[in-house]
Amino acid sequence: MTQQHQGERALPEQFDAVLKTMEGIVTSYFMGGRLEQALHTLRAGQSLLELPEVPAAARARFLLCYGRMLTLKTQFENAPEDEAIELLQQARQLGKQVDDARLIADAVDSIGFAGYTVASNRHEGDPSLLQGYFQEGLERRQELQDQRGISESLFHLGLIADIIDQPEQAHDYYTQSLQLAQKYNYAREAAEALRHLGFHAQREGNLPEAQRYFSEALQMAEQCGMQMYLPFAHVTLADVYLEQKELDRASEHAQQALELARRLDVKRAQIFALFSSGGIRQARGETQQARDCYEQAHALAQSIGLGYAIQRASDALQHLPGSVDSQSSANEQER
């Protein structure tokens, strides 16, 4: 065999190694809070997938990584989801061609999460239809004994149960997800489950328990270097401290959330941090500063088309003392 032929036979393995390296770079960028650089790396690598020497399994794995990152861009910035779903479906199809059970399971779950992200951000579609993706993902991962994947799918089933107003079922899923994550030391999965258990406690009025969950979630996110999630973790603590009327502690976390969100350029986190800051300013009687926060939140929400946040900001502005609607309501009460 000639040296040229030997080199050509090595190409599939070499391309597989190159794409794995790029996926590692993407993960490092994302964990460091640099989503745009992660996506730039994926765009650069996508052209390699057209080369015939690239193994189908490597193409599928890369497409899965790319689709997941685009889904995160949708989650954080309300970006269009079409490309993400298309890439994830391609990954699933290629996974079937090469009979890669783990990749198929990951792709199925990821397609469901992309759909959930759209339903959550824009309040569009029927989220209950996504349950099938997560259930299939769970069953496939159980067959593979993929404990991390099982924890993730249970968490995702909890998200759907929450959004279709089945809080007890959601709580059960989050608890199961957390138990697995804690057993096998999966910090990212534990952080997400803890945060949503905190939301449940907060809705039920159990603020000390909510605070405990949110504090643990922040610690877990910091432990595994989840930079993109840290602003959201601080926002949850700011909001629960505000409800407990601990305004100094609330302000500390809101400020950290806003600084992190601006540094990382996570617009959705900036919006939530501004809502928290506005609520704290309002509680202190600082009406103009609260108005500034809500107006900034409104402008950011409009810039990414986040409808429910636009409405929330509008409502907050209308209910501030001195606003037209607030004055009208006061006049009605006087009559």
N, C-alpha and C positions, 0 to 999 in steps of 0.2 A: 504494500500500500504506500502510495506517495505521501510526502509530507503535506501536500495540499489537501489530499483526501482526508488525512488524519485531522487537519485543522477544521475542515468542513464538518466532520462528524462531531467535533467538540462544540460546535456553535450552539446547538440547543441547550446544552448544559451551561454554557457561558451566558447565553441570553437569560436563562432562568436565574442565574446568580446576579446578573445586572439588575433585573427587575426586582428581585428580593432586596437588593441593596437600596434601590430607589424607594421601595415601600418602607424600609427602615428609616430612611431620611424623612419621608412624609410623616411617619409617626412621631419622629423627634421634633419636627417643625410644629406639628399640631399640639403635642404635649407642652411645648414651649410657648404656646399661644400665638403661633404664626400660621394661621390657616391659609392666607393668601399664598405664602411661600410653599406650603404643602401642595396646594392646587397647581401652582406654577410647575412644580416638579412632576406632578402627574400628567400635566399637559405635555411636558417635554418628553415623557416616557411613552405617551400614547402612540406616537408615530412608530415606535419600535414594534408594536403589536401587528402591524401590517406585514412584517417580514415573515416569509414562510418558515424560517428556521426556529421561530419562537414556538415552544411547545404550547399546546392548547391549555394545559393545566396552568401554565405560567400566565397566559393571557387571561384566563378566568380569574385567577387570584388578583392580578393587577386591576382588572375591571371592578372587582368587588371592592378593593381598596378605594378606587376612584369614586365609585358610586356612593360609598359611605361618606367620603369627605364632602362630596357635593350635597349630600343630605344634611350634613352638619352646617353647611353654608345656608341651606334653606332654614334650618332650625334657628340659627343665630341672626340671620339677616333677611329672612323671608324671601330668599332668592327663588327663582323658578325651579320646579322639581322635575321637569320632564326628562332632562338629560340624566339625572341621578337614577330615576326609575328605569330608563332605557338601558343604562350600563349595568344595573343590577340584574335586570332580566337577561341580558346577554351573558353575564357571569353564571347565572343559574343554568342557562341552556348549555353553555360550555362545560359546566360541572357535570351535567347529565351525560354529555358526550364522552367525557373521560372517566365517568363513574366515580366521582370524588364526593363521597357522602357528606363529609364535613363542609365542603365548599357549598354544596347544595343547601344544606341546613342553614348556613350563615347567610346565603343569598336570599333565601325565602324570608327569614326573619328581618333582614335588612330592607327588603321590598315593603314589608309591613310597616317598618318604622318610618320609611320615607313617606308612606301614605298617612301615618299618624301625625307626622310633623306638619303636613299640609292641613290636616283636619284641626290640629291644635292652633296653628298660627292664624288660619283664615276662617275657621268655623265653617268649612265646606265639606260636602259629601256625607256619607253615612259611615261613621267610624266603626260601627259594629261589624261592617264587612271586612275589616282588617283583622278581626279576631282569628279568622281561619289561617292567616299567614303565621301568626304567632303560635297558634296551637300546633300547626304542622312543624314549625321550627322546633318547638318544645319536644314533640314526639321524636323527631329525627335526632335531636341532641341527646335525648334520653337513651336511644338505641346506641349512640356512640359513647355514652357515659361521659359526655362533655360537660363537666360540672359548671365551668364558667358560662358556657352557652346556655345551660339550663337556668342558671340564675338570671341571665339576661332576658331569656324568653319569659320567665315568670314575671319579671319586672314589667316587660312590655305588655303582658296580659293585664297586669294591674293598671297600666296607663289607660288601656281601652275600657276596662271596667269603670274607672273613674270618669272618663269622658261620657260614658253612656249612663251615668248616675247609678252605679252599683257599688257604693262605697264600702260595704262590708266585704264583698268579693275582692275589691281592689286591695283592701287592707290585708286580706289573707294572702294574696299573691305577693305583695311587697314583703310581708313577714317571711314567707318561704324563700323569696329571693335573698333577703338579708341573712337568713340562717345559713344558707349555702355559701354565700359570699364570706361570711365570718368564719365558717368552718375551714374554708380553703384559702383564706387571706386574699380575697379579691377586693382590693380597696376601691376601685372605680365602681364596681357593681354595688358594694356596700354603701358608698356615698350616695348614689342615686336612690336606693331603697330607703335609706335613712331620711333623706330630704322629703320624700313623698309620704313617709309615715309621719313626719313632722307636720306636713300640710293637713293630714287627717286630724291630728291632735289639735292643731290650731283651729280648724273648722268646728271642732267639738267644744272649743273653749278651754281646753286643757293646756294653757300657755306654758306652765313649767315643763310639761312633757315635750311640747313642741320645741321649746328652747333647747332641751337636752338632745333631741334628735338632730336639730339643725346644727348644734355645736359639734356633735360627733360627725355629721356629714362634712362640715368644713375641715375638721381634722383629717378625715379620710382623703378628701380632695387634695389637701396640702401634702399629705403623705405620699400620694402617688403622682404628684406633679401635674395635676389636672388644671393647668393655668386658665383655660377657657371657661371652666366651670366655677372658678373662685369668686368672680363678681356676683354670680347668682347665689352662691352660698352666703356671702355677706349680706345680700339683700334680704334673704329669709330671716336672718338674725336681726337685722335692722327693723323689719316689720313686726316681729314678735316682741322685741323690746319696746317698740312704739306702743303696741297694744297694752303692755304692762306699765306704760307711762315712765319707763326708764329712758328719758330722752337723751341723756349724755351718751349712754351705751348705744342707743339706736343711731345717734348721729355719727359715732365713731365707725360703725359698720357701714352705714350708708356712704360715708366719705371714702372708705376703703374700696367699696364696690364701684363707686363712680370713677375713682382714680384708675383702678385696674381695668375697668371696661373701656375707658378712654385710651389707655396705653395699648390695650390689645385690639382696639377698634371693634368691639363687639357691640353693635348698635342696640340690639335687643336688651342686653344687660344695662347699657347706659339708660335706656328708657325706664326700666324697672328701678334703677338706682335713683333716677330723678323723681319718680313717683314717691319713693321712700323719703327722699330729702324734702320733697314738698309737703308730705304729711307731717314730718317732724317740725318743719318751719311753721306750718299751720297750727300745730299743737302748742307752739311757743308764742302764738299770736303775731308772727312775722308774716303778715299777709302778702306784702309785696315780694318778699323773697320766695314765698310759696308759689306765687303767681309765676315768677321767673322760672322756677323748676318745672311747673306744669306746661308752660309755654315751650320750653326747650324739649320736653318729652313729646309734646304734640308735634313739633316740627320734625323731630327724629322719626316718630312713628309715621308721619306722612311721607318722609323720604324713602322709607322701605315698604310703604303700603300696608302697614300692620293695623288692620281695621279696628280690632277690639281695643288696641292701645290708643288709637286716635279718639275713639268714643270715650274711653276712660279719662283721657286728658281733658276732653271737652267738658265732661261731667264735673271733673274736679274744679275746673276754672269757673264754671257756672255757679258752683256752690260756695265759692269763696266770698267772704264778706265784702260788700262793695260792688259785686258783679250785678248785672242787670237782672238776671233771674233771681239772685239772692235778695235784691231789693224788692222785687215784685212779690216774692214769698213773704217777706217781712210785712209789706203793706197789706197783704191779704189777711195775715194774722191779726193786725191791728184793727181791721174792720170787724 
